[in-house]
Amino acid sequence: MLYVFDVDGTISFNGTEINEMIIESIKKLEQYSNQIAFASARPIRDLLPIIPAFTDNHLLIDGNGSIVQTKNNTIDVMNPISANSTLLIKQLISKYNLNYLVDDRWNYASKVKAKTPIIKQIDPGKLAKRVPLNTITNPIKIILLNIPNRIKKFVANVLAGKKDLSVVEHTGENDIDITSVGINKYSTLRKYTSDKYCAFGNDSNDLELLAHAEKSIWVLFVLHFNFKSGKNKELKKLNLNPDIICRANNLDVANVINNFIRD
């Protein structure tokens, strides 16, 4: 079986590392003749430092499906954001003084507040260069960060009006992820394999991947879920009915992975 793991909020809970307990469980899963892949919102340069045990000979779907490191360690870029839509987004950034992270194939442009959680995830291995925004004309992915509440709906609607864009609003956050239309973790996975798979995820950008999985595992913080009643407003809003709901902590996630080994 193929097992596909999102990273942040799913198997990493501090943005800088994956607990050894989970790493060992994934390794053991692989030892039992299963395949392992990762599907993250992070671009490749940001994903590699957090999964050092799995950087070679594994399928790495990055940037929400916009870029891939194949099992042969080659890098494939899916359809980048068009120059026209990139210009529109740059105009929104300039007009409303928005924070952003704009990724090309390897380097990036950014304006991020110091206390924004994503800042510790940007190029932690110092593998890339931070470049001026105007030098990136066909990015693979853009995140608009900490959008003020008073304009978030307007910005989202403007972006939704561009038919060549895929726009994801993160649950409970004022961030918007933008890729080219049709790009998501699931669509990119299917370009490389038709195998049945199990998927672990925790956010809106995992929905397609989870919806098509043989087994879907939703990882979430206990505060968001009433385990006693089995009700969760977030899941209802996302129209998601996962096979397994797991608390967002190292022990519980490792135990769920280990249960697949026992099966």
Backbone as CSV, one residue per row, in Angstrom:
resi,resn,N_x,N_y,N_z,CA_x,CA_y,CA_z,C_x,C_y,C_z
1,MET,0.842,-1.193,0.000,0.000,0.000,0.000,0.883,1.252,0.000
2,LEU,0.413,2.281,-0.652,1.083,3.580,-0.643,0.488,4.431,0.479
3,TYR,1.350,5.023,1.290,0.923,5.913,2.364,1.442,7.317,2.069
4,VAL,0.529,8.278,2.041,0.875,9.655,1.688,0.655,10.550,2.910
5,PHE,1.700,11.260,3.300,1.656,12.075,4.515,1.795,13.562,4.209
6,ASP,0.818,14.352,4.660,1.032,15.782,4.801,2.026,15.961,5.949
7,VAL,2.596,17.149,6.075,3.632,17.348,7.094,3.151,18.259,8.230
8,ASP,3.041,19.543,7.979,2.766,20.495,9.058,1.352,20.343,9.604
9,GLY,1.277,20.122,10.908,-0.004,19.917,11.564,-0.504,18.490,11.491
10,THR,0.207,17.653,10.722,-0.191,16.251,10.561,0.825,15.310,11.198
11,ILE,2.104,15.481,10.853,3.156,14.688,11.492,4.235,15.571,12.126
12,SER,4.140,16.874,11.914,5.032,17.828,12.586,4.175,18.889,13.251
13,PHE,4.446,19.128,14.528,3.586,20.031,15.291,4.305,21.277,15.803
14,ASN,5.557,21.466,15.387,6.270,22.678,15.785,6.884,23.414,14.604
15,GLY,6.680,22.903,13.385,7.168,23.583,12.194,8.639,23.406,11.906
16,THR,9.351,22.676,12.767,10.796,22.541,12.574,11.279,21.094,12.501
17,GLU,10.489,20.157,13.042,10.948,18.772,13.056,9.765,17.812,13.160
18,ILE,10.055,16.543,12.839,9.104,15.454,13.051,9.649,14.609,14.186
19,ASN,8.832,14.349,15.160,9.270,13.586,16.318,9.790,12.212,15.904
20,GLU,10.825,11.774,16.584,11.476,10.501,16.262,10.498,9.329,16.354
21,MET,9.538,9.426,17.249,8.538,8.373,17.403,7.758,8.174,16.092
22,ILE,7.375,9.268,15.448,6.640,9.188,14.189,7.562,8.740,13.054
23,ILE,8.781,9.254,13.033,9.744,8.846,12.001,9.954,7.340,12.034
24,GLU,10.141,6.792,13.221,10.375,5.355,13.346,9.152,4.548,12.907
25,SER,7.966,5.050,13.193,6.747,4.361,12.765,6.633,4.348,11.243
26,ILE,6.965,5.472,10.606,6.917,5.532,9.144,7.967,4.609,8.537
27,LYS,9.165,4.593,9.115,10.213,3.688,8.627,9.769,2.234,8.732
28,LYS,9.147,1.907,9.842,8.685,0.533,10.048,7.599,0.173,9.043
29,LEU,6.727,1.130,8.769,5.677,0.933,7.766,6.303,0.592,6.417
30,GLU,7.367,1.268,6.083,8.056,1.040,4.817,8.759,-0.316,4.802
31,GLN,9.255,-0.729,5.926,9.941,-2.026,6.016,9.012,-3.193,5.743
32,TYR,7.707,-2.965,5.925,6.714,-4.006,5.653,6.187,-3.918,4.225
33,SER,7.082,-3.536,3.310,6.813,-3.523,1.859,5.759,-2.507,1.435
34,ASN,5.570,-1.467,2.235,4.696,-0.367,1.840,5.527,0.751,1.216
35,GLN,4.881,1.596,0.419,5.539,2.757,-0.162,5.174,4.006,0.633
36,ILE,6.118,4.947,0.700,5.919,6.178,1.448,6.087,7.373,0.520
37,ALA,5.148,8.330,0.610,5.257,9.586,-0.120,4.836,10.722,0.810
38,PHE,5.273,11.928,0.485,4.895,13.104,1.268,4.226,14.106,0.346
39,ALA,3.199,14.772,0.858,2.466,15.776,0.076,2.253,16.995,0.965
40,SER,3.042,18.019,0.730,3.090,19.162,1.637,2.799,20.469,0.917
41,ALA,2.388,21.460,1.686,2.277,22.818,1.140,3.657,23.434,0.952
42,ARG,4.638,22.898,1.646,5.995,23.436,1.537,6.577,23.183,0.147
43,PRO,7.367,24.127,-0.374,8.140,23.822,-1.575,9.274,22.868,-1.218
44,ILE,9.932,22.332,-2.215,10.946,21.305,-1.971,12.023,21.779,-1.012
45,ARG,12.515,23.004,-1.207,13.637,23.490,-0.382,13.270,23.527,1.094
46,ASP,11.956,23.713,1.404,11.517,23.779,2.800,11.143,22.409,3.356
47,LEU,10.830,21.474,2.460,10.449,20.137,2.919,11.668,19.269,3.231
48,LEU,12.683,19.332,2.384,13.842,18.441,2.540,14.459,18.480,3.939
49,PRO,14.660,19.653,4.551,15.305,19.654,5.875,14.495,19.006,6.981
50,ILE,13.179,18.891,6.806,12.361,18.328,7.885,12.158,16.821,7.733
51,ILE,12.542,16.260,6.567,12.401,14.810,6.363,13.735,14.205,5.895
52,PRO,14.821,14.430,6.619,16.137,13.968,6.148,16.216,12.458,5.925
53,ALA,15.388,11.693,6.618,15.419,10.240,6.471,14.726,9.758,5.207
54,PHE,14.029,10.665,4.504,13.217,10.233,3.361,13.463,11.076,2.103
55,THR,14.594,11.754,2.030,14.818,12.681,0.912,15.142,11.973,-0.401
56,ASP,15.671,10.766,-0.341,16.044,10.040,-1.553,15.044,8.932,-1.860
57,ASN,14.770,8.764,-3.149,13.955,7.640,-3.636,12.537,7.598,-3.075
58,HIS,12.012,8.774,-2.751,10.621,8.891,-2.329,9.942,9.972,-3.158
59,LEU,8.672,9.780,-3.417,7.901,10.790,-4.128,7.564,11.920,-3.156
60,LEU,8.005,13.140,-3.496,7.744,14.311,-2.672,6.895,15.296,-3.467
61,ILE,5.648,15.427,-3.074,4.719,16.353,-3.723,4.712,17.628,-2.896
62,ASP,5.136,18.722,-3.512,5.403,19.929,-2.748,4.585,21.106,-3.286
63,GLY,4.552,22.186,-2.495,3.848,23.379,-2.945,2.402,23.112,-3.294
64,ASN,1.736,22.257,-2.483,0.333,21.871,-2.738,0.148,21.218,-4.104
65,GLY,1.190,20.544,-4.587,1.089,19.847,-5.866,1.717,20.589,-7.025
66,SER,2.310,21.750,-6.768,2.842,22.576,-7.852,4.235,22.148,-8.309
67,ILE,4.940,21.389,-7.482,6.290,20.951,-7.821,6.542,19.593,-7.159
68,VAL,7.345,18.764,-7.821,7.549,17.382,-7.361,9.019,17.011,-7.435
69,GLN,9.485,16.321,-6.397,10.751,15.603,-6.510,10.399,14.139,-6.670
70,THR,10.787,13.553,-7.787,10.413,12.187,-8.101,11.283,11.193,-7.333
71,LYS,10.940,9.919,-7.468,11.736,8.879,-6.817,13.154,8.839,-7.358
72,ASN,13.350,9.359,-8.557,14.692,9.422,-9.149,15.418,10.716,-8.785
73,ASN,14.810,11.486,-7.873,15.383,12.743,-7.383,15.458,13.836,-8.447
74,THR,14.663,13.722,-9.496,14.532,14.812,-10.453,13.386,15.720,-10.009
75,ILE,13.420,16.973,-10.465,12.402,17.938,-10.071,11.523,18.274,-11.268
76,ASP,10.218,18.121,-11.079,9.237,18.446,-12.111,8.360,19.604,-11.619
77,VAL,8.211,20.615,-12.443,7.307,21.719,-12.133,5.998,21.484,-12.867
78,MET,4.899,21.545,-12.148,3.599,21.467,-12.779,3.315,22.826,-13.434
79,ASN,2.109,23.093,-13.798,1.782,24.345,-14.470,1.961,25.539,-13.527
80,PRO,2.871,26.477,-13.824,3.047,27.636,-12.941,1.896,28.631,-13.086
81,ILE,1.827,29.586,-12.181,0.825,30.645,-12.254,1.158,31.551,-13.442
82,SER,0.150,31.916,-14.200,0.368,32.721,-15.404,0.926,34.099,-15.057
83,ALA,1.607,34.705,-16.027,2.163,36.045,-15.832,1.056,37.059,-15.558
84,ASN,-0.090,36.891,-16.226,-1.206,37.813,-16.049,-1.762,37.766,-14.628
85,SER,-1.981,36.556,-14.127,-2.505,36.419,-12.763,-1.463,36.813,-11.729
86,THR,-0.195,36.544,-12.019,0.875,36.965,-11.111,0.888,38.479,-10.977
87,LEU,0.714,39.166,-12.087,0.680,40.632,-12.063,-0.481,41.128,-11.214
88,LEU,-1.667,40.514,-11.359,-2.824,40.904,-10.554,-2.530,40.734,-9.066
89,ILE,-1.929,39.610,-8.701,-1.636,39.345,-7.291,-0.619,40.350,-6.763
90,LYS,0.376,40.677,-7.569,1.354,41.688,-7.161,0.689,43.043,-6.948
91,GLN,-0.295,43.351,-7.762,-1.033,44.608,-7.606,-1.817,44.618,-6.300
92,LEU,-2.427,43.480,-5.942,-3.139,43.369,-4.664,-2.169,43.529,-3.496
93,ILE,-1.011,42.902,-3.614,0.013,43.006,-2.570,0.418,44.460,-2.361
94,SER,0.659,45.154,-3.471,1.096,46.542,-3.399,-0.011,47.458,-2.870
95,LYS,-1.221,47.302,-3.388,-2.327,48.202,-3.023,-2.710,48.076,-1.559
96,TYR,-2.729,46.832,-1.041,-3.192,46.602,0.326,-2.056,46.278,1.294
97,ASN,-0.814,46.426,0.827,0.368,46.211,1.673,0.321,44.824,2.343
98,LEU,0.067,43.806,1.553,-0.110,42.450,2.072,1.231,41.770,2.326
99,ASN,1.242,40.891,3.311,2.379,40.000,3.519,2.267,38.829,2.548
100,TYR,3.401,38.257,2.171,3.369,37.223,1.137,4.590,36.314,1.197
101,LEU,4.428,35.147,0.591,5.525,34.240,0.289,5.292,33.754,-1.138
102,VAL,6.196,34.095,-2.036,6.061,33.768,-3.451,7.207,32.834,-3.831
103,ASP,6.864,31.649,-4.303,7.867,30.636,-4.617,8.020,30.439,-6.109
104,ASP,9.274,30.436,-6.585,9.504,29.917,-7.923,10.066,28.506,-7.775
105,ARG,10.725,28.000,-8.789,11.198,26.611,-8.754,12.058,26.326,-7.525
106,TRP,12.858,27.290,-7.103,13.744,27.049,-5.959,13.835,28.250,-5.019
107,ASN,14.004,29.452,-5.578,14.138,30.646,-4.761,12.769,31.218,-4.393
108,TYR,12.764,32.309,-3.652,11.495,32.841,-3.165,11.610,34.346,-2.896
109,ALA,10.466,35.005,-2.880,10.337,36.390,-2.423,9.396,36.384,-1.238
110,SER,9.653,37.225,-0.263,8.805,37.183,0.926,8.749,38.516,1.648
111,LYS,7.612,38.715,2.283,7.423,39.779,3.267,6.575,39.147,4.358
112,VAL,7.205,38.818,5.470,6.550,38.045,6.519,6.842,38.674,7.878
113,LYS,5.814,38.883,8.670,6.014,39.415,10.012,6.794,38.425,10.863
114,ALA,7.609,38.949,11.754,8.517,38.116,12.542,7.796,37.063,13.367
115,LYS,6.584,37.363,13.841,5.869,36.431,14.714,4.954,35.473,13.947
116,THR,4.963,35.549,12.611,4.136,34.641,11.815,4.723,33.237,11.884
117,PRO,3.922,32.211,12.229,4.461,30.850,12.403,5.227,30.327,11.200
118,ILE,4.822,30.703,9.989,5.453,30.134,8.795,6.904,30.572,8.636
119,ILE,7.306,31.617,9.328,8.639,32.160,9.109,9.737,31.144,9.433
120,LYS,9.485,30.282,10.415,10.501,29.290,10.772,10.529,28.113,9.808
121,GLN,9.569,28.078,8.871,9.530,27.011,7.873,10.170,27.425,6.555
122,ILE,10.499,28.703,6.411,11.017,29.205,5.140,12.519,28.951,5.042
123,ASP,12.894,28.098,4.094,14.295,27.793,3.802,15.129,27.516,5.059
124,PRO,14.685,26.580,5.905,15.434,26.308,7.139,16.824,25.735,6.888
125,GLY,17.020,25.100,5.734,18.324,24.537,5.419,19.233,25.476,4.652
126,LYS,18.774,26.713,4.435,19.548,27.720,3.679,19.970,27.165,2.320
127,LEU,19.001,26.628,1.594,19.257,25.999,0.301,18.951,26.927,-0.875
128,ALA,18.299,28.061,-0.592,17.810,28.924,-1.672,18.226,30.372,-1.428
129,LYS,17.739,31.244,-2.307,17.979,32.676,-2.170,16.651,33.417,-2.046
130,ARG,16.633,34.418,-1.196,15.499,35.334,-1.143,15.734,36.414,-2.195
131,VAL,14.804,36.573,-3.114,14.984,37.482,-4.241,13.886,38.538,-4.242
132,PRO,14.069,39.646,-4.951,13.013,40.667,-5.031,11.762,40.113,-5.711
133,LEU,10.610,40.578,-5.255,9.339,40.089,-5.792,9.247,40.297,-7.297
134,ASN,9.755,41.408,-7.803,9.599,41.705,-9.232,10.424,40.799,-10.134
135,THR,11.302,39.975,-9.544,12.109,39.059,-10.366,11.408,37.731,-10.624
136,ILE,10.311,37.474,-9.920,9.562,36.228,-10.112,8.330,36.533,-10.960
137,THR,8.305,36.009,-12.169,7.207,36.321,-13.101,6.226,35.178,-13.294
138,ASN,6.674,33.936,-13.058,5.796,32.762,-13.182,5.977,31.856,-11.975
139,PRO,5.498,32.272,-10.813,5.686,31.476,-9.597,4.905,30.169,-9.647
140,ILE,5.361,29.202,-8.864,4.626,27.941,-8.773,3.538,28.022,-7.701
141,LYS,3.745,28.905,-6.711,2.799,29.004,-5.597,2.977,30.340,-4.901
142,ILE,1.858,30.894,-4.439,1.877,32.150,-3.686,1.011,31.977,-2.441
143,ILE,1.498,32.473,-1.319,0.679,32.553,-0.108,0.544,34.019,0.271
144,LEU,-0.683,34.480,0.416,-0.949,35.790,0.987,-1.217,35.587,2.468
145,LEU,-0.473,36.268,3.310,-0.443,35.986,4.741,-1.085,37.092,5.573
146,ASN,-1.748,36.667,6.647,-2.288,37.614,7.637,-3.123,38.721,6.985
147,ILE,-3.989,38.323,6.073,-4.826,39.299,5.374,-5.805,39.919,6.378
148,PRO,-5.875,41.231,6.458,-6.814,41.866,7.401,-8.251,41.411,7.146
149,ASN,-8.985,41.208,8.217,-10.371,40.721,8.103,-11.227,41.611,7.207
150,ARG,-10.978,42.910,7.244,-11.833,43.850,6.509,-11.710,43.692,4.994
151,ILE,-10.624,43.098,4.512,-10.457,42.950,3.063,-10.295,41.496,2.616
152,LYS,-10.289,40.548,3.554,-10.025,39.160,3.169,-11.054,38.631,2.168
153,LYS,-12.326,38.875,2.443,-13.372,38.377,1.545,-13.237,39.001,0.166
154,PHE,-12.925,40.293,0.120,-12.745,40.980,-1.162,-11.580,40.370,-1.936
155,VAL,-10.444,40.188,-1.270,-9.265,39.615,-1.929,-9.572,38.211,-2.440
156,ALA,-10.229,37.398,-1.605,-10.582,36.032,-2.006,-11.499,36.037,-3.224
157,ASN,-12.445,36.959,-3.252,-13.373,37.035,-4.385,-12.678,37.464,-5.667
158,VAL,-11.748,38.398,-5.564,-10.980,38.822,-6.738,-10.202,37.639,-7.309
159,LEU,-9.563,36.885,-6.432,-8.768,35.733,-6.878,-9.669,34.635,-7.449
160,ALA,-10.820,34.434,-6.810,-11.754,33.407,-7.292,-12.277,33.736,-8.686
161,GLY,-12.269,35.017,-9.030,-12.719,35.429,-10.356,-11.739,35.105,-11.469
162,LYS,-10.526,34.724,-11.100,-9.524,34.332,-12.093,-9.638,32.832,-12.343
163,LYS,-10.109,32.454,-13.498,-10.403,31.055,-13.788,-9.146,30.203,-13.961
164,ASP,-7.987,30.830,-14.024,-6.750,30.057,-14.177,-6.053,29.829,-12.837
165,LEU,-6.749,30.164,-11.737,-6.162,29.998,-10.410,-6.919,28.990,-9.562
166,SER,-6.180,28.297,-8.707,-6.762,27.472,-7.651,-6.482,28.183,-6.331
167,VAL,-7.528,28.461,-5.567,-7.404,29.274,-4.354,-7.885,28.465,-3.153
168,VAL,-7.037,28.380,-2.120,-7.378,27.632,-0.904,-7.274,28.565,0.292
169,GLU,-8.373,28.700,1.028,-8.369,29.463,2.269,-8.215,28.493,3.429
170,HIS,-7.212,28.695,4.250,-6.938,27.773,5.351,-7.926,27.955,6.493
171,THR,-8.303,26.837,7.094,-9.262,26.832,8.188,-8.738,27.636,9.374
172,GLY,-9.510,28.618,9.805,-9.159,29.374,10.995,-7.981,30.314,10.832
173,GLU,-7.540,30.565,9.598,-6.402,31.437,9.362,-6.762,32.510,8.335
174,ASN,-6.031,33.607,8.351,-6.242,34.674,7.378,-5.207,34.594,6.261
175,ASP,-4.956,33.370,5.817,-4.004,33.124,4.744,-4.731,32.534,3.544
176,ILE,-4.201,32.806,2.354,-4.741,32.231,1.132,-3.595,31.631,0.328
177,ASP,-3.729,30.349,-0.032,-2.762,29.667,-0.889,-3.238,29.739,-2.340
178,ILE,-2.333,30.031,-3.244,-2.691,30.189,-4.654,-1.750,29.360,-5.522
179,THR,-2.329,28.534,-6.384,-1.574,27.819,-7.404,-2.336,27.948,-8.723
180,SER,-1.774,27.375,-9.761,-2.475,27.352,-11.038,-3.694,26.444,-10.937
181,VAL,-4.729,26.700,-11.727,-5.971,25.938,-11.656,-5.703,24.448,-11.900
182,GLY,-6.417,23.612,-11.152,-6.279,22.166,-11.316,-5.114,21.564,-10.575
183,ILE,-4.322,22.395,-9.930,-3.170,21.899,-9.177,-3.574,21.665,-7.729
184,ASN,-3.457,20.438,-7.281,-3.617,20.099,-5.871,-2.825,18.825,-5.602
185,LYS,-2.760,18.428,-4.374,-1.945,17.272,-4.018,-2.415,16.002,-4.714
186,TYR,-3.731,15.819,-4.793,-4.272,14.606,-5.406,-4.021,14.565,-6.912
187,SER,-4.298,15.668,-7.611,-4.117,15.671,-9.070,-2.666,15.406,-9.434
188,THR,-1.746,15.933,-8.651,-0.326,15.696,-8.923,0.071,14.268,-8.581
189,LEU,-0.438,13.738,-7.484,-0.166,12.339,-7.136,-0.544,11.421,-8.292
190,ARG,-1.692,11.669,-8.900,-2.187,10.797,-9.964,-1.368,10.908,-11.251
191,LYS,-0.537,11.912,-11.378,0.364,11.996,-12.530,1.523,11.008,-12.400
192,TYR,1.738,10.519,-11.183,2.896,9.662,-10.921,2.528,8.237,-10.513
193,THR,1.320,8.031,-10.072,0.919,6.679,-9.692,-0.601,6.547,-9.725
194,SER,-1.058,5.365,-10.074,-2.493,5.047,-10.020,-2.779,4.094,-8.860
195,ASP,-1.774,3.848,-8.016,-1.920,2.919,-6.897,-2.949,3.409,-5.885
196,LYS,-3.618,2.455,-5.238,-4.463,2.799,-4.104,-3.574,3.300,-2.972
197,TYR,-4.129,4.173,-2.134,-3.292,4.777,-1.100,-4.105,5.127,0.142
198,CYS,-3.387,5.306,1.242,-3.935,5.866,2.473,-3.318,7.248,2.660
199,ALA,-4.107,8.200,3.160,-3.612,9.569,3.268,-3.841,10.133,4.663
200,PHE,-2.845,10.884,5.134,-2.911,11.606,6.403,-2.904,13.100,6.104
201,GLY,-3.862,13.860,6.676,-3.894,15.294,6.448,-4.604,16.029,7.564
202,ASN,-4.584,17.368,7.480,-5.174,18.148,8.575,-5.795,19.476,8.144
203,ASP,-5.814,19.773,6.816,-6.264,21.112,6.438,-6.969,21.088,5.080
204,SER,-7.464,22.250,4.688,-8.251,22.375,3.458,-7.490,21.913,2.219
205,ASN,-6.180,22.116,2.212,-5.400,21.724,1.040,-5.184,20.212,0.939
206,ASP,-5.694,19.461,1.918,-5.604,17.993,1.887,-6.917,17.335,1.453
207,LEU,-7.957,18.120,1.226,-9.290,17.558,1.043,-9.381,16.603,-0.142
208,GLU,-8.871,17.003,-1.302,-8.938,16.142,-2.477,-8.163,14.858,-2.253
209,LEU,-7.004,14.973,-1.647,-6.165,13.806,-1.362,-6.896,12.838,-0.445
210,LEU,-7.530,13.347,0.595,-8.242,12.508,1.549,-9.509,11.908,0.946
211,ALA,-10.193,12.675,0.117,-11.471,12.229,-0.445,-11.316,11.008,-1.342
212,HIS,-10.159,10.840,-1.970,-9.946,9.731,-2.909,-9.132,8.583,-2.315
213,ALA,-8.806,8.680,-1.033,-7.971,7.664,-0.394,-8.779,6.422,-0.010
214,GLU,-8.101,5.279,-0.012,-8.709,4.049,0.503,-9.012,4.200,1.994
215,LYS,-8.094,4.811,2.707,-8.283,5.155,4.111,-7.814,6.587,4.309
216,SER,-8.657,7.417,4.913,-8.307,8.814,5.161,-8.185,9.051,6.659
217,ILE,-7.089,9.679,7.048,-6.833,9.961,8.461,-6.749,11.463,8.644
218,TRP,-7.645,12.021,9.442,-7.705,13.459,9.695,-7.102,13.730,11.059
219,VAL,-6.064,14.551,11.092,-5.352,14.875,12.325,-5.782,16.272,12.769
220,LEU,-6.272,16.401,13.989,-6.714,17.718,14.438,-6.512,17.877,15.930
221,PHE,-6.454,19.138,16.343,-6.252,19.447,17.744,-7.521,19.142,18.526
222,VAL,-7.340,18.627,19.712,-8.462,18.189,20.545,-9.458,19.321,20.775
223,LEU,-8.973,20.551,20.862,-9.858,21.686,21.105,-10.913,21.836,20.019
224,HIS,-10.620,21.301,18.826,-11.532,21.469,17.705,-12.571,20.355,17.602
225,PHE,-12.459,19.346,18.456,-13.295,18.163,18.255,-13.838,17.629,19.570
226,ASN,-15.102,17.276,19.549,-15.736,16.654,20.701,-15.699,15.144,20.494
227,PHE,-14.675,14.483,21.037,-14.518,13.049,20.820,-15.658,12.252,21.442
228,LYS,-16.253,12.793,22.488,-17.337,12.079,23.151,-18.584,12.020,22.283
229,SER,-18.919,13.146,21.652,-20.118,13.181,20.813,-19.837,12.809,19.370
230,GLY,-18.557,12.863,18.989,-18.191,12.554,17.608,-18.537,13.658,16.633
231,LYS,-18.753,14.881,17.146,-19.145,15.991,16.286,-17.993,16.959,16.090
232,ASN,-17.933,17.541,14.908,-16.911,18.514,14.610,-17.413,19.478,13.544
233,LYS,-17.560,20.740,13.912,-18.085,21.743,12.979,-17.149,21.924,11.800
234,GLU,-15.849,21.815,12.068,-14.861,22.000,11.005,-15.032,20.965,9.909
235,LEU,-15.177,19.687,10.293,-15.338,18.621,9.309,-16.636,18.787,8.536
236,LYS,-17.690,19.201,9.232,-18.978,19.412,8.569,-18.881,20.531,7.542
237,LYS,-18.200,21.602,7.919,-18.020,22.731,7.012,-17.225,22.322,5.781
238,LEU,-16.237,21.460,5.962,-15.388,21.018,4.858,-16.010,19.869,4.071
239,ASN,-17.157,19.377,4.541,-17.832,18.250,3.894,-16.906,17.038,3.813
240,LEU,-16.262,16.750,4.934,-15.291,15.668,4.998,-15.740,14.628,6.014
241,ASN,-15.640,13.364,5.632,-16.007,12.268,6.518,-14.853,11.264,6.550
242,PRO,-13.793,11.570,7.307,-12.606,10.710,7.299,-12.866,9.356,7.950
243,ASP,-12.064,8.381,7.570,-12.185,7.048,8.160,-11.682,7.025,9.592
244,ILE,-10.653,7.816,9.852,-10.052,7.860,11.186,-9.817,9.314,11.571
245,ILE,-10.157,9.672,12.800,-9.842,10.987,13.337,-8.833,10.800,14.456
246,CYS,-7.727,11.520,14.337,-6.610,11.327,15.263,-6.250,12.639,15.939
247,ARG,-5.976,12.591,17.231,-5.526,13.785,17.938,-4.145,14.215,17.418
248,ALA,-3.937,15.522,17.385,-2.682,16.074,16.867,-1.600,16.060,17.935
249,ASN,-1.069,14.882,18.178,0.109,14.763,19.043,0.938,13.580,18.567
250,ASN,2.194,13.568,18.947,3.134,12.582,18.420,2.735,11.144,18.739
251,LEU,2.312,10.893,19.967,1.974,9.537,20.377,0.781,8.989,19.611
252,ASP,-0.279,9.777,19.509,-1.485,9.295,18.834,-1.255,9.056,17.346
253,VAL,-0.521,9.959,16.692,-0.235,9.773,15.267,0.631,8.536,15.058
254,ALA,1.650,8.358,15.897,2.504,7.172,15.785,1.693,5.899,15.994
255,ASN,0.760,5.921,16.930,-0.066,4.740,17.187,-0.959,4.402,15.995
256,VAL,-1.510,5.422,15.336,-2.340,5.168,14.156,-1.498,4.530,13.058
257,ILE,-0.292,5.049,12.839,0.604,4.465,11.830,0.939,3.025,12.198
258,ASN,1.236,2.796,13.457,1.583,1.444,13.909,0.414,0.473,13.739
259,ASN,-0.804,0.959,13.853,-1.966,0.090,13.655,-2.047,-0.405,12.210
260,PHE,-1.605,0.398,11.264,-1.572,-0.054,9.872,-0.525,-1.148,9.685
261,ILE,0.554,-1.070,10.439,1.578,-2.114,10.372,0.994,-3.420,10.885
262,ARG,0.239,-3.346,11.968,-0.349,-4.555,12.555,-1.406,-5.162,11.639
263,ASP,-2.111,-4.300,10.889,-3.139,-4.802,9.973,-2.520,-5.582,8.820
